[in-house]
Amino acid sequence: MKKKNTDISGEEKEKTDNVSVRDNNAKKRKNILSYLFRLILSFVLIIIIIRAVDMQEVLNLLRGIDPWTLFLAYLTVLLGAIPSAYAWKMLIRIQKLDIPFLRVVYMNLVGFFFNSYLPTGVGGDIWRGFTLSRVSEKAGGSIASVIMERLVAFGSIVLLGLVSFFLNIERFRKAGILGGVSLFFGIMTAVFLGAIFLGPYVLKLLKDKMSGSKVDGNDDSAPRSNSFLRRTTIFILGKMGISGADISSLGDGLILYWKKPLKVLGALLMTSISPLLECVTYILIINSLNLDVSYLPVFMLVPLLRFVNHIPVSVSSIGIQDLTLLLFLKPLGLSAEQALSISILMHFLRLLVGATGGLLYVVVPYKREGE
């Protein structure tokens, strides 16, 4: 009888292993198909853009760039990691985690490398959450800080967008794009306010559904919920490599932020410096191309591009960013060739800063505290 039970147990284990292999293969195929879709979409958009512009004129504009002004633009992209890192440290401190500021800057820059060179735009966030979890050994609070940092960063571009929108209303009206721009920033504002006011309810639901459950799903005492919230949370934590983390601690970590609104507001104001620096980057790029353009619309352009670039439909926002610049800048007086030149240089600077983060990752490898 014991032998029979052992055989049955072995068969069940084999079936479980086979199911796990099939699931992993299905996920790999899905990831490959997703990447191929993004790659094809980027390629199609690039072809459309090339056919719509005079590439010889674009090359002439790029040949005439001022390299020193472009180098200053690179420095402003690099410096943008500092206020966002300090804002993240403020959020980390709320979780009672003591991480040195330079290490937070390091994680931000290396995260920029993963965002720039991985097909997905969230690879850097996954790496930051994973690394902070290992350093602090508090998975829930670490991941909560990354999620809240993303929400705070989104709030900063909404804030900048609304201010610049009211400064540019007459310009948009004359260009005939006031309705479209109003709708876009209305949606952005509604999404942000929805996250703020519905956040506590969603977090309560998270705790109710996920309390006691484990990422690896091996805890028989865990509630068996197939809700979208549960599956999404498990997916994110699994991507961060935090197998077996208590998911309810993530809810606790996020709820902590809603209990300290003034500190979160301070982080939002701090991270708002980063999009302002990006505005300076675009102004320097325009100057490096020797273009005579009003700078005021740039402060509207950055929130728009930051939002569009995080839509995961293309590879590293290639094609999406370029098309957005063409559609947005042409009504404001720039030619398609000038808009594409600006976009190409911004892609170049992001890749350069990403490469800087990658070099830092190689030269200063990650270590736990005390190692």
N, C-alpha and C positions, 0 to 999 in steps of 0.2 A: 504493500500500500504506500509506504514511504517513497519507494522507487517511482511509483506511478505519479505521485504528487510532485516529485522532483522533475519528472519528464514534462508534466503539464506546465510547471513553472518555467522550465527551459523553453518550451514552445511559446509561452506568452512573452517571454523576454525577447525571443527571436522576432515575433510579430511586432513588438514595440519598436525594436531596432529597425526593422524594415520600414515601418511607418515613418520613423524619424528620418531615415535616409531619403524616402520619397518626398517628405516635406522639405528637407534641405535642398534637394534637387529642384523642386518646384519653385522655391524662393530664389535660387540661383537663376533659373530660366526667367522668372519674373523680373529680376534685377537687370539681366542682360537685355530683355525686351524693352524695359523702361529706358535704359541708356541708349539703345538703338533709336528709339522714338525721339529722344532729345537730340541725339546727334543728327538725325535726318531733318528734324525741324530747324535746327541751327543752320544746316547746310542749305535748306530751301530758302530760309530768310536771307542768308548771305547772297544767294543767287539773285533774289528779288531786289535786294539793295544795290548790288553791283550793276544790275541792268537799269536801275533808276538814276544812277549818278555817272558823272564823267570821271573815271578812275585816273585818267592822266592829270586832271585838275587836283584830285586828291593827293597824288604823288608829288605834284609841284608844291602843294601846301605843306606836306610833311618834310620835303627837302629844305624848306625855308624856316624850320623851327629854330628857336633860340635854345640851345642845349642847357644853358645855365638856369634859365627860367623853368625849363622842364625838370631840372634837378631839384629846384625848390618845390615844385609840385610833388615830386616823389617824397620829399621830406615831410610835407603836410599830410600825405597819406599815412606815412610811417608814424607821425606824431598823433594821428587820430586814434591809435591804439592805446594811448596813455589815459585820456579822460574816460574812455569806455572801460579800461581796466580798473581805474579807481572806483568807478560806479559799481562794477562787479564786486570789487573788494568790499564796498559798503554793504552790498547785499549778502556777501559771504559772512560778514561780521554779524549780521542779524541772526544767522544760523549758529552763532557762537563758535565759528571756526576761525582759527588764527593762522592765516596764510600770508607770508611776506609779500609786500607789494610787487617787488621785482619778479617773484615767481608768477604772480597773476599777470603781469605784463608779458612774461615769457609764454604763458599759456594762451594769451590772446593772440600774440604774433604767430605762434605755431598753429593755432586754430585758423588764422588767416591763410596760412599755407595750405591746410587741408581744404578750406573753402574754395581756394583759387585753383587747385589742381585735381580735386576729385570731381566726378560728374555731378554729384549732388551738392546743393548749396548749404547743406546743414552738416557736412562732414566735420567741420571745425567745432560745431557745438557738441556733437557726439564725442569728439576727442576731449574737449574741455571737461565735459561732465564725467567721462571715464577717468581722466587724470586727477581731477579734484577729488573724486570718490576714493581713489587709491591713496592720495596724500592725506586726506582727512579721516578716512575709514568711516565716513558717514554718508552712505549712498543717497538716502532720501534728501537730506539737507543740501548736498552738493548738486544733485540734479535740479532741485527746486530753485537754487540760485541761478543756474543756467537758464531755466525756463523764465524766471522773473526778469533776468537781464535782457532776454529777447523781448519781453513785453514792455519793459522800460525803454529799450531802444526804439521799439515801434512807437511808443508814446512820444518820444523826442522828435521823430520825423513828422508825426501828426501835428505837434505843437509848432514846429518850424513851418510846416506846410500851411497851417491856418494863418499864421502871421504874414507870411509872404503872399498868400492868396489875397488878403485884404489890401496889401500894398500894390498888387498888380491887377486889381479888378478892371480898371479902365483900359489897361493894355490888352487884357484878354478879351474885353468887349470889342475893342477895335479889330482884334485879330479874328473875331468870330468863333472863339473857342471857349467862351465863358461858361456855357451850359455844360460842356463835357468836363471841364476842369472842376466846376462846382459839384457835379455828380460824383466824380472820382474822390474828391476830398470829403464829401459828405459820407460816402461809403466807408472810407478809412476812419473817419471820426466815430461813426456808428459802431464799427468793429471794435475799436479801442474802448469806447464807453461800455459796450456790451461785455467785454472781457473784465472790465473793472467792476461793474455792478452785478454781473451774473457769476463772477468768479467764486464768491463764497458758496453759492448754491452748488456749483459744479464740484467744488472741493469737498463739500459735505457728501455729495453723491459718490465721489471718489472714495472717501473713507468708508461709507456704508457698504459699497460694493466690494472694496478691495481689502478691508481690514482682515489681517491674518493671512492673506494669500501670498504666494511666492511666485517669483518670476519663472522658475523652472517648472512650476505646475505639479511638483511631486508631493505637495502637502495635502494629504487626504482630508484634513480638517478645513481646508480652504473652501469658501463658497464657490460653487460652480456657476459662474455667470459668464455668458457669452456676449455681454453687452459690448457696444462699440468702444466705450470708455475703457473697459478692462483690456480688450484686445489691443487698443492703441497704446495704452500704458505699458503693457508687457512688451510690445514691439519696440518702443523707444528704449526701455531699460535693457532689453536684449541686445539692441544695436550698440549700446554703451558697454556691453560686456559685463553687466552687473548681474550675473546669474545668482539666483537665490536671495536677492535683496528683498527686504520687507517693503512691499509697495505702499502699505499704509503710512510709512514714514515719509513718503513723498508728499502725501496729503497734509501731514503735520507740518512739513517744511514750508509748503505753499501757504497754508492758513496763517502761519506766523507773519507773513508779509502784510496780510490784510489787517493784522493787529497793530502794525507799526507804520501807518500811512505817511507820517511826516518823514521818516527815514527813507522810505521808498521814493517819496517826492524829491528828497535831496539827491538820490541816485539818478532820478530822471533829469534833474537840472544839470547834474554833472555830465551825464552821457550826451546831453544836448550840444555839448561843445564839439563832439565828433562830426555831426552833420554840418556844423558851421565851418569846421576845418575842411570838409569835403567841398563846400561852396568855394572856399579859397583855392582849393586844388583846381576846380574847373576854371576859375578866373585866371589862374596862372597858366593853365593849358591854353586858354583863349589868347593870353598875352604872348605865349611862346609861338603861337601861329601868326602873330601880328594882325589879329582881327580887331576891327573897330566895332565893338558890340556893347550894348548896355548890360551892366552886370546884375541889375535888379532881378530879371527873370531867372537867374541862376539859383537864387534862393528858393524858387518854386520848383526848379528842375530837380534838385537833389532829393527832396522827399519822394517825388514821383519815381525817380530812378531807383532809389533804395527799395521802394515797394515792389516795383516791377522785377528787379533783379533777384528777388527772393521767391518769385514764382517758379517752381521747379519744372519748367517745360523745355528748357534748352540747356546746353552744356556751358557751364560757367557764364550764363547770361549772354552768350555770344548770339547775335542776331536780334534778341529781344531788346537789349539796351540800345543797339544801333538804330533799330526801327523806331523805338520810342523817341530818341533824339531827333531823328529826321522828321517825325510827325509833329513833335512839339516845337522845335526850333525854327522850322520853315515859316510858320505863320508869324513868328516874332522877328523875322528879317534876315535870318541866316540861310545861305544856300544849302542844298542837300550835300554838296561836297564839303563845305565847312563843318556841317553837323557830323558827317561821317569821320572827318579828320579828328574832331574832338573826341568822338567815341573810341576810335582806334588808340589814341594816346592814353585814354583812361584805362582801356583794357591792358595796355602795355605797363602802366604804372602799377595796376593791381597785381599783375603777374610778377613784377619786379619786387614788390613788397612781400608777396607770397613766397617768392624765392628767398628773400631775406629771412622770413620765418622758418623756411625749410633748412637754410644754412645754420640758423640758430639751433634748430632741433638736432642737427648732426653734431655741431661743435659742443653744445651744452646738452647732453642727453638727459632725459627725464630720470629723476631719482626720488625715492621716498625720503621723507624726513629721517635723518639719522644714518642714511646709507653713505 
